[in-house]
Amino acid sequence: MANKIKVKLILELRALKISQREIARTRQMSQHSVGDVCKLAKELGVSYDDVVDKTDEDVYQMFYPDKYAAEAMFSAVDYKYVHTELKKTGVTLKLLWQEYKDSCKTSNQLSVGYTKFCKDYADYVTANNLTNHLKHKPGMVCEVDWSGPTMTIVEPVTGEIIKVYLFVATLPYSQYSYVEPCLDMKQDTWLKCNVNMFEFFGGSTVRITCDNLKTGVISHPHQGEIILNERYEDLGNHYLTAIIPAGVKKPKQKASVEGSVGKIATAIIAKLRNIEFHALPELKIAVAQKLKDFNDAPFQKREGSRTDVFSKVEKSHLRPLPSTPYEIAQWVYGHIVNQDCHVAYKTNRYSVPYKYVGKKVDLKITDTLIEVFFKSERLCSHKRLPDYVKYKWSTNEEHMPDTFSQSNWDDTRILKWAFSIGPCTGEVVNRIFASVRIKEQGYNSSLSVLKLSKTYGEKRLETACEMSLERVRSPRYRNLKAILSSNQDQSFESKKSKEQFAERSETVQGYVRGSLFYGGGDK
């Protein structure tokens, strides 16, 4: 029995405004089956929203109740196996049907007739081996891939040869292409290349067709839904473009970019093979020039050039780009908002509305921005502090309560504890409070310093504070911890004692001997 029509999948793709022809091509279905589902959906008044919670079997039964009942009676035929066996010498459909009948008798199941067996196999071949010439529409699709052939740059000091990968994108209608050299093929690089590609074209397409690389596609099962990489799907949403991966081991479904990869190997890689590049920016300039020559070169079997067709026809069909380019973001989950109404990222802290103290929030981090989310609700955003900036605070005063409620601690009590240990410890805590805009920002830093006395003792902490005040303007926990864990405070105290003893010795001018020394008196 032939594979059942994937009714639910067809309804979902049609809801995404994908044409019937495109669904048939990308999902290995016959155009007749896709058209029949769309026709029945209109007659039944059923949309994808009506069946989103139903199983594939239930939706199929809703659309084809008679077929479902009939097909359930017969043993299914593995047409993938049939297709493979037919490639072997002497194997025919008649022979395979007879073997199928024999297996059904053994398992006490009904078998389909020879006519239906052959017809269903023909449908399977049609659905899985579409080779018709495709006529592309302008602005509809952009095909993207990594080039197999690579380039190199030479590190000028060490002479190390560094491999350079090429990102390639092609618009099938005009064959206009974009190429970008990259030092790796990681996810961030892949996303940046997609952003730069749309900037180069000056607009976005309705769809992106990519390979099944892990930076773009998590799972592409033979049956069931395709699972896209979350960040790549987010990029598609930003540019309002649908990301539709080509079928697994189906290079014909992105034939344009596959062809461009081969042509670029000659037009760019081969023509630059005798030039030694020492930096990526230098290579990018050379590749951009050769890419321009490639796009400007006349077609051999078509009028004009890639640039002509793109600029005169296809460019006007592209969708306008968003007002701001997509920023590559990293998500960090489950950060707890501290009692000071701030959440930490790396060495810096960013304020969050006070009512979320103690709750877990998620951070969306871009090159320029940090956004804070609670249960998918965006709470606030901050301009991201550069990585070279350490231990700074980004505080929005509106996030702080009118009267900050600290159940156990306030600045007066903390300072009292600090000075009870010693004047140097008190001075360290004083400087911590002096370095922050809001006193509550100093609570955690001060308490972390004072709690060192419980591990190392008050005397050693006072010595460490004395040492650090000589070296650092505003000592913090990390400075004191380094001194105490390496026992520098004990060496400092020992040296200090010796110096004090030496100072006392220098104040004595001489030794005055008494009369007994000279034998006076009784001697």
N, C-alpha and C positions, 0 to 999 in steps of 0.2 A: 504494500500500500504506500502511495506517495506521501511525502511529508504534508502534514496538515497546514492549511493556510494560517499564517500568524496574524489573525484578525486584530488582536489587541495592539500589537506592534504597529500595524498599518495605521490604525486610528490615532495612535500617539504621534507618529511622524507627520500625519496629515494635520494634526493640531498645531504642529510646529511650522506649518506653511511649506512643507517640503512637497514637491510635485510627485504625481504618481509615477512618472517615468524615473525620477531620481530614486524613489523608494525601491522600485523594481531593480534598478541597477546596483544600488549599494547594499541591498539586503538579499540578493540572489533569489528574487521572486519573479514570476512571470507577470507581465503587464496586465494580462487578462485577469489574474487573481486579484491584483491590487485594485483594478478598476471595478471588479465585481463587488469587493468589500465596500468601496466608497459608494457605489450605487445602492447597495443594501442598507448602508448606514443612513443614507438620505431617506430611503423609503420607510425605515423603521424609526427615524427621528432620534437616532442614537449618536452621541458624541463620546469622545474619550473621557470626559468628565463623568459620564454615566457609568463607565465600566472600569474606572481606575482602581477600584477596590476588588474587582473580580479576578479570578484566575484565568489563565489563557484557555483552559478547557471549557470553563463556563461561558466565556465570550464566544468561543467557536461554536458551542452548542446553541447559543442564542441566535447566531447568524445562519447556521447550517444544521438545523435539528434533524433533518432526514439523513444527511450525510453522516452526522455524528452517530446516529443509531445504526446505520448500515456499516460504517467503518469499524465500529466497536465489535462487530460480529466476526471480523476476519483478522487473521494473524498479520502483523505488520511486516512489510518487506524492507530489508536494509539495502536501499538502492545505491548507497555509497559502496557497499561490498559488491553489488552487481556490476557497477561501473568499473571497479578495479579488476574483477575477474574477467570481464570481456576483453581486457588487453592481453590476456594469456592465449597462447596458441590453441586453436580448436574449440574454444569456449563460445557458446552461442546463448541467446536469450532463451531458446527452447530448452536447452540443457539446464540452465540456471532455474527456470520455472519448474522443471521436473524435480530438481533437488529441493526447491522450496516446498512443493506439494508433499514430497516424502517426509520432510521435517514436520509439516503440519499434521500428517497422519500419526507420526510418532508421538506428538504432543496433544493429540485429540483436539485440534483446532481447525477451523474452516480456512480454506485457502482461496485466494482470488483466482479468477479465470485467466487464461493466457492472454486474451485480448486486453483486459484491464491491466495485467502485469506489464505488457508492452507499452500501453498508453501512458501509464504512470511513470514508467522509466523515461519515456520521451519528455514528459513534463519536467522530470528531475533534471535531465540534461539541459533543457531550455533554461530552467531557472538558475543553473549553476555554471553555465558556460556561455554567457552573452558576449558575442564578439562583434556586434554591429558597430559601425562607425558612429561616433557620438558627435552631434552638432552642438557645440557649447554656446551658451548665451552670455553676452557681455556683463561683467560685474557680478556674476552669480557665484563663482567658485575660485578659490585660491588653493593651490596644491603646494604643500611644504614637505621638506625632507632634508636629511643630512647627506652630503655628497660622500660617496665611497672613497674616491681619490682625495688625498689630502695635500697640504703644502707644508713648508717648514720655515722657521726663522732661526738665525744663529745668534746665540748670546755673545756679544762682542768681547766680554772679558774672559769668560771661561771657555768659549768655543762650543758650548753645549748646543746640540741640535734639538729644537723644540717643535713638536708636531702641531700643526694648525688645521682645524676642521672648518669645513665650509657649509654654512646654512644656505639652502637654496629654496626659493619660492617662485612659482610661475602662475600667471593668469592664463588658463587654457584658451580663452577666446583669442587674445592677442599674442600669446606666448611671451609677453613682456615679463622679464625675470628680475629677481633681486638676489644678490649673493653677499654674504657677510662672513669674513674670517673670524674664528673664535678659538680660544685656547683650550676649551673643554666642551663637552656636550651635556653639562649638568642642567638641572631644571631652571635655575635662574637665568642661565645663558639662553636656553631655549625660549623662555618667555620674553626676554629682552629682544631677541631676534624677531619674534612675532610682532612686538610693538614697533621696532624699527622698520619692519617690512611694510606695515600699514602707513607709517609716516612717509616712506619712500614712494608708495603708490599714491598717497594723498587721499586715501579713502579706504573703506573696508568692504569686503564682499559678503554675500548672504551666507556663504558656507566656507569653512576651511576643511580641506581633506588632508589628513596627515597619516603617517605610518602608525603602527601600533607600538611606538616606543614608550617606555615606562614614564618618561617625563610628561607625556600627554595622555596616555590611556592606561588605566589600572587593569581593566579586564575587558576582553572582547570575546565572549563565549559564542559557540556555534549557535546556541539558542539562548534566549533571554536578553536582558538589557545590557548595553555597553556601559561600563563604569569609567567615566573620565577622571583624570587627575583633578582634584578640587581646585588647585590654583589655575590650571589651564582652562577649566570650565568658567572660573571667575573672570578670566581675561575675555573669553567669548561673550559673557554677559555684558562686560563693559563696552565692547564694540558691537553688540547686538548681532553677533555672527554665530551660526550653529557649527559646532565642531563635530564632523562626521568622519570617523576613521575609516580607511579603506579596509576591505575584508582581509583577514589573515592570509598571507601568501597570495594576495591578489594585486600584483603591481599594475595590472591594466586599469585598475580603478583610480590610479593617479599617474596615468601614462605621460601627461605633459611634463610634470616635474622629473619623472624618471628619464624622459628624453633630454630635458634641459641639463641634468647632471652629466650625461655623456657628452653633450655639446660644450658645456662649460669646461670639461676636462681639456678640451682642445683649445677653446677660445681664451681661457684664462690660465689654467695651470700649466699647459704646455708652453704657452707664449712667455710665461714668466719663469720658466724652469732654470734659466741660466743666470738669473739675477739673485744675488744673496741679500736677504733682508735681515736687519738686526733688531727690529722692533715691530710690534703689532700695528701701531698707527701707520708706520711706513708701508707695511704690506696692504693695509686697508685702502690707502690712497691708490696704490697700483692696481688692486683688484677693482676698485670703483671705475677707474679709467678703462680697463679692459671690458668691464661689464657694459659700459656705455657704448663701446665699439661693437660689442655683441648685439645689444638691443637695436643699434642703429643700422646694422648690416642688413641689406635687402634679402627678402625671402627668395628661395630658389624656385619654389612652386606656387608662389602667391604674390600678389602685387603689394608693393610697399615694404615696410620693415616692422619689426615689433614696436618700435617707438611710434611710428606713424599710426598704426592701428590702435594702439593704446591711447594716444593723445587725441585722435580724431573721433574715436567711437567709444572705447571702453571706459575711459576715465569719467565720462559724464554719467555712467551707470553705477559708479561706486557710491556707497553710502558715505555721507559726510562723517568725519571723525568727531569723537566727543571733544568738548571744549578743553579737557585736560587728558593727557595721555595716561594709559594704564600704568599704575605704579606697582612694581613687584612687591608682594607682601609676604611676610612670614607670620604664622600664627603661633602664639605661645599660650598654652591653656593652663587653667587652674592656679593662677597666682592669687594669693590672699592679700586683701587690703589691710594694711597694718593699722594699729591704733592711732597713728599720726595722720591718718586719712591719705596715705600714699601707698602706691604699689611700686615695687622695685623691678627694674629691668637692667641687667648687667650691674654696673656700679652706681647708677643714678636712680632717682625716685621721682614719680609723677603723681600728682594729686588726683583723687577720686572723690565724688560727693560723699560726705560723712556718713550718710545713712547706709552705705555699703561696707562699712568697717567690719572686718571679720568674715566677709563673704568672698567666695572664689570668683575671679573675673578672668576673661580672656583678653589677650593683647594682640592687636593686628599691627605689625611693625613694617613700615616701608623705609626707604632711604631718608625720608624727610619728616615722617609723621609717626606718632604712636597713638592708636585709638584703643579705648577701653570698652569692652562689651560685657554685659551681664545677661546671660540666657538669651543671646542673640540680639539684645537691645544695646544700642550704642549709647554709652554714658557720657563720654567726653573725648577730647583729642588734645594732644600736646605736640608742639614742634619738637622733633627728636633731637636730643642733645648729641653732639658728635661723639664717636667712640673714644676719642682721645681726651674727652672731658670726663673726669672722675669725681664721684661722690658729690654731685650737684643735685639741686632740687628744682623741679619745675612745678610751681604751686599756683593754682588758681584760687584766690582768696574766697571766692563764692563757694568753693567746695568745703571750706572749713565751717564748723558750727559757730554760732554767735558766742556761746560760752563752751569752750572745749571741755568735755567731761572726761577726765582721766580718773578712774576710780581709785587708784592707789597712789599715784605719783603726780607731783607738780614741780615746777622749777625750784621753789623754795626748799622743799624737802630733799630734792636731789642735791642741791648745793650744800645743804646742811650735812648730808652724809659725806659728800666729797671733802669738805673742810675738816670733818671729824677724823678722816684718815691722815690728812696732812695738808700743808699750804700748797705744795706743788700739785697734788691731786685736785685741790680746789681750783687752782689756776687753770688746769687743763679743762675742767668742766666749764669754768667761766668762759674760756675761749671758744668752746663748742657752742654755747648759747649765743655768743657774740657773732658767730659766723653764719647764723640762720636768720631768715626774715621773720619767721613766726616761732615763738618759743617752743611750741609743741614739736617742731621739727627736730629739736635737740634732745628729746626724751630718749629715744632708742639709742642714739650714739653715746649719750652720757651714761645710761644704765649699763650698756655693754662694757664701758670702761670700768665702772665701779664694781661690776660683778667679777672682774678679774681678782679682786681681793679675796673672794671666796675660794679661788683655786690656788692663788700664790701667796696670800696673806697681805695684810695692809702695809707692812713695812716694805716688802719688796715692791708693791705697787707704787708707793710713795717715791722709792728710789728710781723706778722706771719712769715715772712722770718727771722727776728732776732731770734725768738724762734726756728725755725726749724734748723737754722745753728748751734745751740748749741746741737742739738740732732742727726742730720743726716749729713753724709758727703756730699751728693749731693741731696738736697731736690728736690722733684718733685711736680706736681700738687696735687697728692693724699695726700701728707703730709700737704700741705698748706690748702687744702680744708677741711681736718679733723679738723684743728685748727680753721679755720674761722667759719665753720658751728656749732661748739660746743662753740663758743665765748671764747675759751681759750686765744685768743689774748687780749681781754678786761680785763680778770682777770690778765694776765701777765702785762699789762700796768698799772693797778691799783696798783699791788704789787710793780712794779718798781717805781712808784711815791712815795709810802710810804717809800721805802728804800732810795730814794734820799732825802726826807724830813728829815729822821732820820740822814742821814749823815751830812746834814747842821747843825742840832741841836747840834751834837757832837762837831763841830768845835768851838762853843761859850764856853769860859772857865768859865764865871760867869756873874752876873748882877751887874753893878756898879750904885749905887743909887746917885742921885744928892743932892745938898745942900738943895733943897726945901723939900726933904723927912725928913730931920732932923730938920726942923723948923728954918733953918737959914734965913738970909736976913730979909725981912719984917716980917717973922713969928718968 
